[in-house]
Amino acid sequence: MAINPDKTFIPINIAVLTVSDTRTAKTDTSGDILASRITNSGHSIAARVIEKDDAALIAARLETWVEDPSIDAVISTGGTGLTGRDVTPEALSCLRGARDIPGFGELFRWLSYKTIGTSTVQSRACAVVARGTFIFALPGSNGAVKDGWDGILAEQLDSRNSPCNFIELIPRLTER
C-alpha cells in the first residue's frame, strides 16, 4: 500500500453480512475475522447480521442498508460459490441501481490463486456500488476473508492510499 502522508485517514461505517444456513453468532469465524480487521483498521462496524442463503432475504437486507445514510459500505462473506444455495451474487444483481465493479472479483481471484491455486475458479466473489454504497461479496472461508481484506479492501478503504481509493469516491457516487 502506498500511504500518502499528506492525506488524513477517514474512518467509515461498514456493515458485515454473513450469508449462511448453518453459522451462528458463536460459529461465524469468517465474520469475526472480518469484523476484527475492520475495527483494527480504524473503521466502525455499523451492523452485523447472519442471513440465510436466500436471494430475496439477502437483497432485502442489502436494500435496507443501502438506504441507511450511516452505512458507507457492506462486506458480505459466504454464498459466492457454485452450489444451488450460493446466491449472494444473484442478490447483488437484484439491487436497484447497482453497478458492477468487475475489477474486484478479478483481483480477488488473482490473489486467491496464490493461496488455493485453481480452486479459485469456483469463486464468484464480486462487488457493486448501489446508490452511494459499496457492497463487496467475499467467499465464506476464513482464508478468503483474509485474502479479500488484506489484499484489496484494507488498501481501497483507506483514504490515504495512493494513487486512488474507494473512500475518495464516496461523495461522488450519486452524481448524475
MOCOR-V443487 format. One line per field, one symbol per residue. psi: psi as a letter, one per 20 degrees, with the letter a starting at -180 (. if undefined). burial: I if it has 9 or more other ideal C-beta (glycine too) atoms within 8 Angstrom, else O. Layout:
BEGIN
psi=???
burial=???
END
This chain:
BEGIN
psi=pnpoiiqqpoqrppqpopoqihqrhhjmhhhggggghghhijrqohqpqpqqmoggggggghgghhioiiphqppqpqjjbirhiojghhghiippjppqmhhghghghgghhhgjbiiiiipkprqrpoljppppoqriqghhggggghifhhgijoiipqirrhgihgijhjq.
burial=OOIOOOIOOOOIIIIIIIIIOOIOOOOIOIIOIIIOIIIOIOIIIIOIIIIOIOIOIIIOIIIOIIOOOOIIIIIIIIIIIOOOOIIIIOIIOIIOOIOOIOOIIOIIIOIIIOIOOOOIOOIIIIIIIIIOIIIIIIIIOOOIIIIIIOIIIIIIIIIIIIOOIIIOOIOOIOOO
END
